[in-house]
Structure formats: C-alpha cells, structure tokens
Amino acid sequence: MKNSKHALIALLALVAASASSAQSASDAYYGEVGYLSMKFTGNSSVEPTSKLARFVVGKNIHENLDVEAMAGVTVSKADWASSSQKGELSATTYGISLKPKLNIANGTEVFARVGFSHTSWKDDYTGGSSSDSATKAVYGAGIQTELSKNIYGQLDYMNYGGKDGWKSKGFTVSVGTRF
C-alpha cells in the first residue's frame, strides 16, 4: 500500500512536469467544483450513497487532451440500515487522470477520464466503526457544454475503484471555469 501511494505521487509529479513544459497556444488551466453522489456496493444488501464535493484542477496539454488532479470530500454522510444495525458512511477520494475529449458540437464535448485515485471510507455503525481504502485505476465518461465564454457545465459517471468486494461509483454534476 505504501509503495502505491509513492507511485501515485511520482506519477502526479511526472505528469505535472510534462504538462508545464508543453508549450502551445492552447495552454489553459481550469477548475471545477461538483456534487458527487458516490455509491458503495459490495457483499451486502446495503448500498450506501455518500454525497461529496469534488474539486478538479486541470490543464489543457493538447487540443484533445487534458491532465487533471481531483479531490473529493464528504459533505453529507450516507445513512444506512439493515435488520440488525444502522450507520453512517463517509468517503474521501483524490487522484490524477488524463482526459481525452472530442468536440461533438459548437461548445459541447464528450470526454473520458483514465487515471488513478485513492478512495477511502469510514463506516460508523451501531457498536463500532470500520474503514478501508484503495488506490486503483479510475475511469469514466461524461459530457461538457459551455454556458458562457469561460464557464461550463458538466455531467460525468466515474468508477472510483474498490477492494475486497466493495466498489465505489458515482455521478457528478459540476460547473467549471477557465483561467
């Protein structure tokens, strides 16, 4: 686990260095804030859905490719209940990804995200608590459309990884700006 964290940090540094050295007229930074509904599925019938604020900072490195750093923190814990217990689940996630994209209309594009993320969760339940985390491949797809010259809206669905029978996936609605 410790080596995977170091590998993620090294990958982040490599991509950041590559992105900052790329010189083109289309260099542009952007930032997004979104509302992520992250659903946890696993070996039980309980499937809690935490609500997270997701923040993305990205850089356009080619007409059809961006590099992004992402972080998400719980803003609303998922309440869950089974026949014998009840609890609250919170989650965090952070990572880095490449975002290939393609214009499909004037001001509208479809995109994919492929990278790595570290996702962790904590479950406070009747009589105790448990937590776990995983650093895994992250992938997904979405659509983005311009609302004005520098403001855009976005909808995406992402798989944030999993471990030992649990998986985390979710939809995000976000708004972003270029600077």
N, C-alpha and C positions, 0 to 999 in steps of 0.2 A: 504494500500500500504506500509506504514511504517513497519508494522509487517511482511509482506512477505520479505522485504529486510533483516530484522533481522533474520528471519527463514533461508534465503539463507546463510547468514554469519555463523550462528550456524551450519548448515549442512556442509558447507565447512570446518569449524574447526573440526567437528567430524570426517569427512572422512579423513582429513589430519592427525589427531592424530592416527586414526586407521591404516592408510597406513604406517605411520612412525614407528608404533610399530610392524608391521608384519615383522617377521624375516624368510627369506628363501633365498636360493641360487639364486633364480630367480629375486631378487630385482633389478630393473633397472629403472633409470629415463630416460626420453626422452623429446625432444622439437620439435615442428613443426612450420613451417611458411607456410601459404597457401593463395591462392587467392580465395575469396568467392564472388560469384555472387548472391546477396540476392534480391529476387523478392518480392515486396509487392503487394498483391491482396486485393481487398475489394469491396465496394459497387459501385465503379465507373468503367468506361471502361478503365481508365488509370491504367496501371500496371508498375510502375517504378522499375528499377533494379539497385540498388547501388552496387558498387564494393568495397569490404572490404579486408583489410589484416587481416587474422585470425591467432592468436598465441595460441598454446596449449602447456602446460607443463603437463606431465603425469608420473605416477609411476606404474610399474607392481607390483600388490599385490598377484597375483596368475598366474599360467600358462595360464589360460583362462580369466583373468580379470585385467583390468587397472582402475585407477581412474585419472580423468583429470580436469584441470582448463583451461578455454578458454576465450579469449578476442578478439574482432574484432572491427576495426575502419575503417571508410570510407577513401578510397584512391581516389575514383572517384564518384562524386555525379551523381545521375540519373537525366538526363534531361527528362522532360515530357511536353506534350502539349495537351490541349483539344481545343474545338472550341472557348472557351472564355478566357482561361488562359494558362499560361505556368509556369513552375517552376523547382526547383532542390530539390532533396530529398537526405538527408544524413542519415546514421544509425550507431549505435553502439550496441554491444552485449557483454555480459560476462556471465559466468556461470560455473557450475561444473557438471560432468557426470560420470557415470560408463560405461565402455567399455568392454562388454563381446566379446570374439573373439574365432575363430576356424581356425586352420590351414587346408587349402584345398590342398596345395601342398608345396613342399620344398621352404620356404621363402615367401610364399603367404598366406594371411589370409583374411577372411571376418569378419566383426565386426558389432556391433550395438552400438548405444550410447543412453543412457537414463539418464536424469537428469533435471536440472532446469537452465533457463537462463533469464537474464533481457535484453530485446531488446527495444531500443528507436529509434525514428526517428524524424527528423525535416524537414519540407517542407517549403521552401521559394518560394512563388508564387507571381504572379502579384498582387500587392496591399496588401500583408501581409505575414504572416507565421503562421504555426501551428506545434505542436509537441505532441507526446504522447509516452507512454512506457507501458510495461507489463512484469511481472515476471511470467513465465509459464513453464510448462513441455516442455522439448526439447527432440526430438528423431530423429533417423535416422539410416542409414546403409551405409556401404562402403566396399572397398577392399584396401588392402595394400600389397605391394611387396617390397622385399629387392632389392636395387640397388648395395649395397656392404655390407660388414660386419656390419657397423654401420649406413649406410644411407638407407633410404627407401622412396618410393613414395606412395601417397595415393590419392584416389578419394572417396568422400562421398557426400550424399544428406541428408540434415537435415531440420527439421521443427523447426523453432525458436520461434513459438508461435504467438499470436495475441491478439486483443482486439477490441470490438465494431465494428465488421465487417471487420477488416483488419487482414491479416495473412502474415507472413514472412517465406519464404523457400528458400533454395539455394544449389547449387553445390559448392564444394571446391576441388581444386587441390592443394596438398601440398607436401612438402618434409620435412623429419624429420631426427633426429639423436639421437642415444642413448648415454648416458654418465653416 
